[in-house]
Amino acid sequence: MARGWESKSVEEQQSNAASAPRKLGPRLTPDQLTRQRQRQGLLLSRTRVLQQLETTQNARHRQMLEGALAHLDAQIAQLG
């Protein structure tokens, strides 16, 4: 019996969450969504490159990563 009561509670919570008004920000245009996703992807790549820079010991690899970081920074700046 406790199991049935528990599932009803979960079901009730889900229906309440579905019917509750959501606070959404301003609607973004498809172009804005694309730019936002691109920016997020670039920021993730930048984070990964920075992590690799912290651990690399090879000078050539470090130089390559610094170039990649500069390129990512330029792309992020273009997106604004």
PDB file of N, CA, C and O in Angstrom:
ATOM      1  N   MET A   1       0.816  -1.190   0.000  1.00  0.00           N
ATOM      2  CA  MET A   1       0.000   0.000   0.000  1.00  0.00           C
ATOM      3  C   MET A   1       0.865   1.262   0.000  1.00  0.00           C
ATOM      4  O   MET A   1       0.527   2.250  -0.653  1.00  0.00           O
ATOM      5  N   ALA A   2       1.964   1.229   0.721  1.00  0.00           N
ATOM      6  CA  ALA A   2       2.843   2.392   0.758  1.00  0.00           C
ATOM      7  C   ALA A   2       3.401   2.676  -0.626  1.00  0.00           C
ATOM      8  O   ALA A   2       3.620   3.831  -0.993  1.00  0.00           O
ATOM      9  N   ARG A   3       3.627   1.624  -1.384  1.00  0.00           N
ATOM     10  CA  ARG A   3       4.170   1.809  -2.712  1.00  0.00           C
ATOM     11  C   ARG A   3       3.179   2.572  -3.604  1.00  0.00           C
ATOM     12  O   ARG A   3       3.582   3.469  -4.344  1.00  0.00           O
ATOM     13  N   GLY A   4       1.913   2.229  -3.540  1.00  0.00           N
ATOM     14  CA  GLY A   4       0.892   2.921  -4.321  1.00  0.00           C
ATOM     15  C   GLY A   4       0.779   4.380  -3.921  1.00  0.00           C
ATOM     16  O   GLY A   4       0.638   5.250  -4.781  1.00  0.00           O
ATOM     17  N   TRP A   5       0.837   4.652  -2.649  1.00  0.00           N
ATOM     18  CA  TRP A   5       0.761   6.028  -2.150  1.00  0.00           C
ATOM     19  C   TRP A   5       1.938   6.843  -2.664  1.00  0.00           C
ATOM     20  O   TRP A   5       1.790   7.998  -3.062  1.00  0.00           O
ATOM     21  N   GLU A   6       3.121   6.211  -2.645  1.00  0.00           N
ATOM     22  CA  GLU A   6       4.325   6.904  -3.101  1.00  0.00           C
ATOM     23  C   GLU A   6       4.222   7.244  -4.584  1.00  0.00           C
ATOM     24  O   GLU A   6       4.573   8.355  -4.983  1.00  0.00           O
ATOM     25  N   SER A   7       3.755   6.323  -5.397  1.00  0.00           N
ATOM     26  CA  SER A   7       3.668   6.582  -6.834  1.00  0.00           C
ATOM     27  C   SER A   7       2.628   7.660  -7.120  1.00  0.00           C
ATOM     28  O   SER A   7       2.801   8.451  -8.047  1.00  0.00           O
ATOM     29  N   LYS A   8       1.559   7.703  -6.343  1.00  0.00           N
ATOM     30  CA  LYS A   8       0.566   8.762  -6.530  1.00  0.00           C
ATOM     31  C   LYS A   8       1.166  10.121  -6.197  1.00  0.00           C
ATOM     32  O   LYS A   8       0.866  11.117  -6.856  1.00  0.00           O
ATOM     33  N   SER A   9       2.005  10.159  -5.181  1.00  0.00           N
ATOM     34  CA  SER A   9       2.645  11.410  -4.805  1.00  0.00           C
ATOM     35  C   SER A   9       3.565  11.888  -5.923  1.00  0.00           C
ATOM     36  O   SER A   9       3.579  13.073  -6.258  1.00  0.00           O
ATOM     37  N   VAL A  10       4.324  10.976  -6.491  1.00  0.00           N
ATOM     38  CA  VAL A  10       5.228  11.332  -7.586  1.00  0.00           C
ATOM     39  C   VAL A  10       4.411  11.805  -8.783  1.00  0.00           C
ATOM     40  O   VAL A  10       4.754  12.797  -9.427  1.00  0.00           O
ATOM     41  N   GLU A  11       3.332  11.091  -9.073  1.00  0.00           N
ATOM     42  CA  GLU A  11       2.484  11.475 -10.198  1.00  0.00           C
ATOM     43  C   GLU A  11       1.889  12.868  -9.977  1.00  0.00           C
ATOM     44  O   GLU A  11       1.806  13.672 -10.905  1.00  0.00           O
ATOM     45  N   GLU A  12       1.485  13.134  -8.757  1.00  0.00           N
ATOM     46  CA  GLU A  12       0.916  14.443  -8.435  1.00  0.00           C
ATOM     47  C   GLU A  12       1.965  15.547  -8.594  1.00  0.00           C
ATOM     48  O   GLU A  12       1.669  16.622  -9.117  1.00  0.00           O
ATOM     49  N   GLN A  13       3.191  15.274  -8.137  1.00  0.00           N
ATOM     50  CA  GLN A  13       4.256  16.264  -8.269  1.00  0.00           C
ATOM     51  C   GLN A  13       4.556  16.549  -9.740  1.00  0.00           C
ATOM     52  O   GLN A  13       4.785  17.695 -10.126  1.00  0.00           O
ATOM     53  N   GLN A  14       4.552  15.496 -10.550  1.00  0.00           N
ATOM     54  CA  GLN A  14       4.825  15.687 -11.971  1.00  0.00           C
ATOM     55  C   GLN A  14       3.727  16.504 -12.646  1.00  0.00           C
ATOM     56  O   GLN A  14       4.013  17.372 -13.472  1.00  0.00           O
ATOM     57  N   SER A  15       2.486  16.230 -12.298  1.00  0.00           N
ATOM     58  CA  SER A  15       1.404  16.991 -12.913  1.00  0.00           C
ATOM     59  C   SER A  15       1.427  18.447 -12.449  1.00  0.00           C
ATOM     60  O   SER A  15       1.126  19.353 -13.227  1.00  0.00           O
ATOM     61  N   ASN A  16       1.784  18.672 -11.185  1.00  0.00           N
ATOM     62  CA  ASN A  16       1.905  20.049 -10.683  1.00  0.00           C
ATOM     63  C   ASN A  16       3.020  20.793 -11.396  1.00  0.00           C
ATOM     64  O   ASN A  16       2.874  21.965 -11.744  1.00  0.00           O
ATOM     65  N   ALA A  17       4.124  20.113 -11.610  1.00  0.00           N
ATOM     66  CA  ALA A  17       5.256  20.747 -12.288  1.00  0.00           C
ATOM     67  C   ALA A  17       4.903  21.063 -13.735  1.00  0.00           C
ATOM     68  O   ALA A  17       5.318  22.092 -14.269  1.00  0.00           O
ATOM     69  N   ALA A  18       4.137  20.182 -14.368  1.00  0.00           N
ATOM     70  CA  ALA A  18       3.763  20.399 -15.765  1.00  0.00           C
ATOM     71  C   ALA A  18       2.781  21.555 -15.907  1.00  0.00           C
ATOM     72  O   ALA A  18       2.805  22.274 -16.906  1.00  0.00           O
ATOM     73  N   SER A  19       1.919  21.735 -14.912  1.00  0.00           N
ATOM     74  CA  SER A  19       0.914  22.785 -15.024  1.00  0.00           C
ATOM     75  C   SER A  19       1.379  24.128 -14.455  1.00  0.00           C
ATOM     76  O   SER A  19       0.739  25.153 -14.688  1.00  0.00           O
ATOM     77  N   ALA A  20       2.480  24.126 -13.717  1.00  0.00           N
ATOM     78  CA  ALA A  20       2.978  25.365 -13.124  1.00  0.00           C
ATOM     79  C   ALA A  20       3.516  26.278 -14.217  1.00  0.00           C
ATOM     80  O   ALA A  20       4.149  25.805 -15.161  1.00  0.00           O
ATOM     81  N   PRO A  21       3.274  27.571 -14.102  1.00  0.00           N
ATOM     82  CA  PRO A  21       3.809  28.493 -15.114  1.00  0.00           C
ATOM     83  C   PRO A  21       5.336  28.534 -15.034  1.00  0.00           C
ATOM     84  O   PRO A  21       5.923  28.592 -13.953  1.00  0.00           O
ATOM     85  N   ARG A  22       5.939  28.502 -16.179  1.00  0.00           N
ATOM     86  CA  ARG A  22       7.402  28.523 -16.243  1.00  0.00           C
ATOM     87  C   ARG A  22       7.866  29.947 -16.495  1.00  0.00           C
ATOM     88  O   ARG A  22       7.253  30.701 -17.250  1.00  0.00           O
ATOM     89  N   LYS A  23       8.944  30.283 -15.855  1.00  0.00           N
ATOM     90  CA  LYS A  23       9.523  31.614 -16.070  1.00  0.00           C
ATOM     91  C   LYS A  23      10.550  31.488 -17.185  1.00  0.00           C
ATOM     92  O   LYS A  23      11.657  30.992 -16.981  1.00  0.00           O
ATOM     93  N   LEU A  24      10.173  31.931 -18.326  1.00  0.00           N
ATOM     94  CA  LEU A  24      11.058  31.891 -19.471  1.00  0.00           C
ATOM     95  C   LEU A  24      11.588  33.285 -19.739  1.00  0.00           C
ATOM     96  O   LEU A  24      10.908  34.286 -19.512  1.00  0.00           O
ATOM     97  N   GLY A  25      12.790  33.325 -20.217  1.00  0.00           N
ATOM     98  CA  GLY A  25      13.361  34.606 -20.590  1.00  0.00           C
ATOM     99  C   GLY A  25      12.752  35.068 -21.897  1.00  0.00           C
ATOM    100  O   GLY A  25      11.791  34.471 -22.382  1.00  0.00           O
ATOM    101  N   PRO A  26      13.288  36.099 -22.457  1.00  0.00           N
ATOM    102  CA  PRO A  26      12.768  36.575 -23.740  1.00  0.00           C
ATOM    103  C   PRO A  26      12.977  35.515 -24.818  1.00  0.00           C
ATOM    104  O   PRO A  26      13.976  34.796 -24.812  1.00  0.00           O
ATOM    105  N   ARG A  27      12.044  35.432 -25.720  1.00  0.00           N
ATOM    106  CA  ARG A  27      12.162  34.465 -26.814  1.00  0.00           C
ATOM    107  C   ARG A  27      13.334  34.851 -27.697  1.00  0.00           C
ATOM    108  O   ARG A  27      13.508  36.014 -28.061  1.00  0.00           O
ATOM    109  N   LEU A  28      14.130  33.853 -28.032  1.00  0.00           N
ATOM    110  CA  LEU A  28      15.274  34.096 -28.894  1.00  0.00           C
ATOM    111  C   LEU A  28      14.938  33.681 -30.314  1.00  0.00           C
ATOM    112  O   LEU A  28      14.209  32.716 -30.542  1.00  0.00           O
ATOM    113  N   THR A  29      15.473  34.414 -31.248  1.00  0.00           N
ATOM    114  CA  THR A  29      15.284  34.062 -32.654  1.00  0.00           C
ATOM    115  C   THR A  29      16.167  32.853 -32.966  1.00  0.00           C
ATOM    116  O   THR A  29      17.103  32.565 -32.219  1.00  0.00           O
ATOM    117  N   PRO A  30      15.883  32.150 -34.049  1.00  0.00           N
ATOM    118  CA  PRO A  30      16.731  31.013 -34.424  1.00  0.00           C
ATOM    119  C   PRO A  30      18.198  31.410 -34.586  1.00  0.00           C
ATOM    120  O   PRO A  30      19.095  30.642 -34.238  1.00  0.00           O
ATOM    121  N   ASP A  31      18.438  32.612 -35.117  1.00  0.00           N
ATOM    122  CA  ASP A  31      19.815  33.091 -35.285  1.00  0.00           C
ATOM    123  C   ASP A  31      20.483  33.296 -33.926  1.00  0.00           C
ATOM    124  O   ASP A  31      21.649  32.949 -33.738  1.00  0.00           O
ATOM    125  N   GLN A  32      19.734  33.860 -32.985  1.00  0.00           N
ATOM    126  CA  GLN A  32      20.289  34.070 -31.642  1.00  0.00           C
ATOM    127  C   GLN A  32      20.570  32.741 -30.956  1.00  0.00           C
ATOM    128  O   GLN A  32      21.583  32.600 -30.272  1.00  0.00           O
ATOM    129  N   LEU A  33      19.689  31.773 -31.131  1.00  0.00           N
ATOM    130  CA  LEU A  33      19.913  30.449 -30.545  1.00  0.00           C
ATOM    131  C   LEU A  33      21.164  29.800 -31.126  1.00  0.00           C
ATOM    132  O   LEU A  33      21.952  29.194 -30.401  1.00  0.00           O
ATOM    133  N   THR A  34      21.338  29.930 -32.431  1.00  0.00           N
ATOM    134  CA  THR A  34      22.519  29.363 -33.088  1.00  0.00           C
ATOM    135  C   THR A  34      23.788  30.002 -32.542  1.00  0.00           C
ATOM    136  O   THR A  34      24.760  29.313 -32.234  1.00  0.00           O
ATOM    137  N   ARG A  35      23.770  31.323 -32.425  1.00  0.00           N
ATOM    138  CA  ARG A  35      24.945  32.036 -31.909  1.00  0.00           C
ATOM    139  C   ARG A  35      25.234  31.648 -30.456  1.00  0.00           C
ATOM    140  O   ARG A  35      26.390  31.495 -30.061  1.00  0.00           O
ATOM    141  N   GLN A  36      24.165  31.492 -29.669  1.00  0.00           N
ATOM    142  CA  GLN A  36      24.327  31.114 -28.268  1.00  0.00           C
ATOM    143  C   GLN A  36      24.951  29.719 -28.161  1.00  0.00           C
ATOM    144  O   GLN A  36      25.845  29.491 -27.346  1.00  0.00           O
ATOM    145  N   ARG A  37      24.475  28.800 -28.985  1.00  0.00           N
ATOM    146  CA  ARG A  37      25.039  27.438 -28.969  1.00  0.00           C
ATOM    147  C   ARG A  37      26.487  27.436 -29.428  1.00  0.00           C
ATOM    148  O   ARG A  37      27.321  26.735 -28.856  1.00  0.00           O
ATOM    149  N   GLN A  38      26.791  28.219 -30.461  1.00  0.00           N
ATOM    150  CA  GLN A  38      28.169  28.312 -30.935  1.00  0.00           C
ATOM    151  C   GLN A  38      29.068  28.861 -29.838  1.00  0.00           C
ATOM    152  O   GLN A  38      30.167  28.354 -29.612  1.00  0.00           O
ATOM    153  N   ARG A  39      28.598  29.894 -29.161  1.00  0.00           N
ATOM    154  CA  ARG A  39      29.389  30.501 -28.086  1.00  0.00           C
ATOM    155  C   ARG A  39      29.633  29.500 -26.959  1.00  0.00           C
ATOM    156  O   ARG A  39      30.746  29.410 -26.441  1.00  0.00           O
ATOM    157  N   GLN A  40      28.610  28.755 -26.582  1.00  0.00           N
ATOM    158  CA  GLN A  40      28.770  27.763 -25.525  1.00  0.00           C
ATOM    159  C   GLN A  40      29.772  26.694 -25.930  1.00  0.00           C
ATOM    160  O   GLN A  40      30.594  26.266 -25.120  1.00  0.00           O
ATOM    161  N   GLY A  41      29.704  26.264 -27.182  1.00  0.00           N
ATOM    162  CA  GLY A  41      30.654  25.271 -27.681  1.00  0.00           C
ATOM    163  C   GLY A  41      32.080  25.798 -27.671  1.00  0.00           C
ATOM    164  O   GLY A  41      33.012  25.091 -27.288  1.00  0.00           O
ATOM    165  N   LEU A  42      32.241  27.037 -28.093  1.00  0.00           N
ATOM    166  CA  LEU A  42      33.572  27.648 -28.100  1.00  0.00           C
ATOM    167  C   LEU A  42      34.114  27.797 -26.676  1.00  0.00           C
ATOM    168  O   LEU A  42      35.300  27.571 -26.435  1.00  0.00           O
ATOM    169  N   LEU A  43      33.250  28.175 -25.740  1.00  0.00           N
ATOM    170  CA  LEU A  43      33.694  28.321 -24.352  1.00  0.00           C
ATOM    171  C   LEU A  43      34.092  26.972 -23.755  1.00  0.00           C
ATOM    172  O   LEU A  43      35.045  26.894 -22.980  1.00  0.00           O
ATOM    173  N   LEU A  44      33.372  25.916 -24.111  1.00  0.00           N
ATOM    174  CA  LEU A  44      33.750  24.580 -23.640  1.00  0.00           C
ATOM    175  C   LEU A  44      35.102  24.168 -24.223  1.00  0.00           C
ATOM    176  O   LEU A  44      35.946  23.612 -23.520  1.00  0.00           O
ATOM    177  N   SER A  45      35.295  24.445 -25.508  1.00  0.00           N
ATOM    178  CA  SER A  45      36.579  24.129 -26.142  1.00  0.00           C
ATOM    179  C   SER A  45      37.707  24.921 -25.492  1.00  0.00           C
ATOM    180  O   SER A  45      38.798  24.395 -25.276  1.00  0.00           O
ATOM    181  N   ARG A  46      37.444  26.169 -25.186  1.00  0.00           N
ATOM    182  CA  ARG A  46      38.447  27.026 -24.551  1.00  0.00           C
ATOM    183  C   ARG A  46      38.836  26.465 -23.183  1.00  0.00           C
ATOM    184  O   ARG A  46      40.014  26.445 -22.826  1.00  0.00           O
ATOM    185  N   THR A  47      37.851  26.015 -22.429  1.00  0.00           N
ATOM    186  CA  THR A  47      38.117  25.421 -21.117  1.00  0.00           C
ATOM    187  C   THR A  47      38.989  24.177 -21.249  1.00  0.00           C
ATOM    188  O   THR A  47      39.922  23.973 -20.473  1.00  0.00           O
ATOM    189  N   ARG A  48      38.671  23.350 -22.245  1.00  0.00           N
ATOM    190  CA  ARG A  48      39.453  22.125 -22.464  1.00  0.00           C
ATOM    191  C   ARG A  48      40.891  22.466 -22.832  1.00  0.00           C
ATOM    192  O   ARG A  48      41.819  21.835 -22.327  1.00  0.00           O
ATOM    193  N   VAL A  49      41.094  23.452 -23.704  1.00  0.00           N
ATOM    194  CA  VAL A  49      42.444  23.854 -24.111  1.00  0.00           C
ATOM    195  C   VAL A  49      43.216  24.399 -22.906  1.00  0.00           C
ATOM    196  O   VAL A  49      44.396  24.094 -22.738  1.00  0.00           O
ATOM    197  N   LEU A  50      42.562  25.195 -22.077  1.00  0.00           N
ATOM    198  CA  LEU A  50      43.228  25.725 -20.883  1.00  0.00           C
ATOM    199  C   LEU A  50      43.656  24.598 -19.942  1.00  0.00           C
ATOM    200  O   LEU A  50      44.741  24.649 -19.363  1.00  0.00           O
ATOM    201  N   GLN A  51      42.811  23.587 -19.790  1.00  0.00           N
ATOM    202  CA  GLN A  51      43.165  22.455 -18.936  1.00  0.00           C
ATOM    203  C   GLN A  51      44.362  21.712 -19.495  1.00  0.00           C
ATOM    204  O   GLN A  51      45.238  21.285 -18.744  1.00  0.00           O
ATOM    205  N   GLN A  52      44.405  21.553 -20.816  1.00  0.00           N
ATOM    206  CA  GLN A  52      45.542  20.884 -21.434  1.00  0.00           C
ATOM    207  C   GLN A  52      46.809  21.713 -21.295  1.00  0.00           C
ATOM    208  O   GLN A  52      47.896  21.166 -21.109  1.00  0.00           O
ATOM    209  N   LEU A  53      46.673  23.033 -21.385  1.00  0.00           N
ATOM    210  CA  LEU A  53      47.835  23.911 -21.222  1.00  0.00           C
ATOM    211  C   LEU A  53      48.448  23.783 -19.830  1.00  0.00           C
ATOM    212  O   LEU A  53      49.666  23.863 -19.669  1.00  0.00           O
ATOM    213  N   GLU A  54      47.601  23.586 -18.835  1.00  0.00           N
ATOM    214  CA  GLU A  54      48.094  23.462 -17.464  1.00  0.00           C
ATOM    215  C   GLU A  54      48.935  22.204 -17.266  1.00  0.00           C
ATOM    216  O   GLU A  54      49.833  22.182 -16.424  1.00  0.00           O
ATOM    217  N   THR A  55      48.648  21.167 -18.033  1.00  0.00           N
ATOM    218  CA  THR A  55      49.315  19.886 -17.793  1.00  0.00           C
ATOM    219  C   THR A  55      50.404  19.542 -18.796  1.00  0.00           C
ATOM    220  O   THR A  55      51.210  18.646 -18.545  1.00  0.00           O
ATOM    221  N   THR A  56      50.444  20.237 -19.927  1.00  0.00           N
ATOM    222  CA  THR A  56      51.416  19.854 -20.952  1.00  0.00           C
ATOM    223  C   THR A  56      52.835  20.274 -20.567  1.00  0.00           C
ATOM    224  O   THR A  56      53.056  21.304 -19.931  1.00  0.00           O
ATOM    225  N   GLN A  57      53.781  19.436 -20.978  1.00  0.00           N
ATOM    226  CA  GLN A  57      55.187  19.736 -20.715  1.00  0.00           C
ATOM    227  C   GLN A  57      55.977  19.881 -22.016  1.00  0.00           C
ATOM    228  O   GLN A  57      57.112  20.358 -22.012  1.00  0.00           O
ATOM    229  N   ASN A  58      55.376  19.471 -23.113  1.00  0.00           N
ATOM    230  CA  ASN A  58      56.033  19.543 -24.407  1.00  0.00           C
ATOM    231  C   ASN A  58      55.879  20.955 -24.974  1.00  0.00           C
ATOM    232  O   ASN A  58      54.765  21.468 -25.080  1.00  0.00           O
ATOM    233  N   ALA A  59      57.000  21.578 -25.337  1.00  0.00           N
ATOM    234  CA  ALA A  59      56.992  22.965 -25.808  1.00  0.00           C
ATOM    235  C   ALA A  59      56.200  23.119 -27.105  1.00  0.00           C
ATOM    236  O   ALA A  59      55.479  24.102 -27.275  1.00  0.00           O
ATOM    237  N   ARG A  60      56.327  22.159 -28.016  1.00  0.00           N
ATOM    238  CA  ARG A  60      55.595  22.256 -29.283  1.00  0.00           C
ATOM    239  C   ARG A  60      54.093  22.103 -29.067  1.00  0.00           C
ATOM    240  O   ARG A  60      53.289  22.795 -29.692  1.00  0.00           O
ATOM    241  N   HIS A  61      53.734  21.200 -28.185  1.00  0.00           N
ATOM    242  CA  HIS A  61      52.313  21.010 -27.885  1.00  0.00           C
ATOM    243  C   HIS A  61      51.753  22.263 -27.220  1.00  0.00           C
ATOM    244  O   HIS A  61      50.632  22.678 -27.515  1.00  0.00           O
ATOM    245  N   ARG A  62      52.531  22.865 -26.323  1.00  0.00           N
ATOM    246  CA  ARG A  62      52.110  24.100 -25.664  1.00  0.00           C
ATOM    247  C   ARG A  62      51.903  25.208 -26.691  1.00  0.00           C
ATOM    248  O   ARG A  62      50.930  25.959 -26.612  1.00  0.00           O
ATOM    249  N   GLN A  63      52.818  25.309 -27.652  1.00  0.00           N
ATOM    250  CA  GLN A  63      52.714  26.329 -28.687  1.00  0.00           C
ATOM    251  C   GLN A  63      51.443  26.116 -29.524  1.00  0.00           C
ATOM    252  O   GLN A  63      50.748  27.078 -29.853  1.00  0.00           O
ATOM    253  N   MET A  64      51.145  24.868 -29.862  1.00  0.00           N
ATOM    254  CA  MET A  64      49.946  24.557 -30.626  1.00  0.00           C
ATOM    255  C   MET A  64      48.691  24.930 -29.833  1.00  0.00           C
ATOM    256  O   MET A  64      47.749  25.503 -30.380  1.00  0.00           O
ATOM    257  N   LEU A  65      48.690  24.601 -28.539  1.00  0.00           N
ATOM    258  CA  LEU A  65      47.541  24.906 -27.696  1.00  0.00           C
ATOM    259  C   LEU A  65      47.347  26.419 -27.536  1.00  0.00           C
ATOM    260  O   LEU A  65      46.215  26.902 -27.516  1.00  0.00           O
ATOM    261  N   GLU A  66      48.446  27.159 -27.424  1.00  0.00           N
ATOM    262  CA  GLU A  66      48.340  28.613 -27.323  1.00  0.00           C
ATOM    263  C   GLU A  66      47.764  29.215 -28.595  1.00  0.00           C
ATOM    264  O   GLU A  66      46.997  30.177 -28.542  1.00  0.00           O
ATOM    265  N   GLY A  67      48.137  28.646 -29.745  1.00  0.00           N
ATOM    266  CA  GLY A  67      47.556  29.092 -31.014  1.00  0.00           C
ATOM    267  C   GLY A  67      46.066  28.786 -31.076  1.00  0.00           C
ATOM    268  O   GLY A  67      45.273  29.610 -31.531  1.00  0.00           O
ATOM    269  N   ALA A  68      45.692  27.596 -30.615  1.00  0.00           N
ATOM    270  CA  ALA A  68      44.278  27.214 -30.593  1.00  0.00           C
ATOM    271  C   ALA A  68      43.489  28.129 -29.656  1.00  0.00           C
ATOM    272  O   ALA A  68      42.357  28.510 -29.957  1.00  0.00           O
ATOM    273  N   LEU A  69      44.091  28.475 -28.530  1.00  0.00           N
ATOM    274  CA  LEU A  69      43.442  29.363 -27.573  1.00  0.00           C
ATOM    275  C   LEU A  69      43.219  30.748 -28.183  1.00  0.00           C
ATOM    276  O   LEU A  69      42.151  31.338 -28.021  1.00  0.00           O
ATOM    277  N   ALA A  70      44.221  31.256 -28.876  1.00  0.00           N
ATOM    278  CA  ALA A  70      44.087  32.565 -29.529  1.00  0.00           C
ATOM    279  C   ALA A  70      42.993  32.523 -30.592  1.00  0.00           C
ATOM    280  O   ALA A  70      42.220  33.471 -30.730  1.00  0.00           O
ATOM    281  N   HIS A  71      42.930  31.432 -31.338  1.00  0.00           N
ATOM    282  CA  HIS A  71      41.900  31.287 -32.370  1.00  0.00           C
ATOM    283  C   HIS A  71      40.505  31.235 -31.740  1.00  0.00           C
ATOM    284  O   HIS A  71      39.575  31.877 -32.228  1.00  0.00           O
ATOM    285  N   LEU A  72      40.365  30.474 -30.665  1.00  0.00           N
ATOM    286  CA  LEU A  72      39.077  30.390 -29.977  1.00  0.00           C
ATOM    287  C   LEU A  72      38.665  31.747 -29.421  1.00  0.00           C
ATOM    288  O   LEU A  72      37.501  32.136 -29.519  1.00  0.00           O
ATOM    289  N   ASP A  73      39.617  32.464 -28.840  1.00  0.00           N
ATOM    290  CA  ASP A  73      39.314  33.794 -28.297  1.00  0.00           C
ATOM    291  C   ASP A  73      38.839  34.742 -29.409  1.00  0.00           C
ATOM    292  O   ASP A  73      37.935  35.550 -29.194  1.00  0.00           O
ATOM    293  N   ALA A  74      39.446  34.640 -30.586  1.00  0.00           N
ATOM    294  CA  ALA A  74      39.043  35.491 -31.704  1.00  0.00           C
ATOM    295  C   ALA A  74      37.619  35.137 -32.163  1.00  0.00           C
ATOM    296  O   ALA A  74      36.824  36.022 -32.479  1.00  0.00           O
ATOM    297  N   GLN A  75      37.315  33.854 -32.195  1.00  0.00           N
ATOM    298  CA  GLN A  75      35.964  33.435 -32.599  1.00  0.00           C
ATOM    299  C   GLN A  75      34.928  33.885 -31.587  1.00  0.00           C
ATOM    300  O   GLN A  75      33.837  34.317 -31.959  1.00  0.00           O
ATOM    301  N   ILE A  76      35.261  33.785 -30.313  1.00  0.00           N
ATOM    302  CA  ILE A  76      34.334  34.215 -29.261  1.00  0.00           C
ATOM    303  C   ILE A  76      34.105  35.720 -29.367  1.00  0.00           C
ATOM    304  O   ILE A  76      32.980  36.192 -29.206  1.00  0.00           O
ATOM    305  N   ALA A  77      35.162  36.467 -29.636  1.00  0.00           N
ATOM    306  CA  ALA A  77      35.038  37.921 -29.782  1.00  0.00           C
ATOM    307  C   ALA A  77      34.157  38.290 -30.980  1.00  0.00           C
ATOM    308  O   ALA A  77      33.412  39.268 -30.919  1.00  0.00           O
ATOM    309  N   GLN A  78      34.237  37.522 -32.058  1.00  0.00           N
ATOM    310  CA  GLN A  78      33.404  37.798 -33.228  1.00  0.00           C
ATOM    311  C   GLN A  78      31.920  37.586 -32.925  1.00  0.00           C
ATOM    312  O   GLN A  78      31.063  38.307 -33.436  1.00  0.00           O
ATOM    313  N   LEU A  79      31.629  36.593 -32.091  1.00  0.00           N
ATOM    314  CA  LEU A  79      30.229  36.336 -31.751  1.00  0.00           C
ATOM    315  C   LEU A  79      29.669  37.403 -30.833  1.00  0.00           C
ATOM    316  O   LEU A  79      28.461  37.635 -30.790  1.00  0.00           O
ATOM    317  N   GLY A  80      30.562  38.049 -30.099  1.00  0.00           N
ATOM    318  CA  GLY A  80      30.137  39.155 -29.235  1.00  0.00           C
ATOM    319  C   GLY A  80      29.630  38.727 -27.970  1.00  0.00           C
ATOM    320  O   GLY A  80      29.239  39.557 -27.149  1.00  0.00           O
TER     321      GLY A  80
END
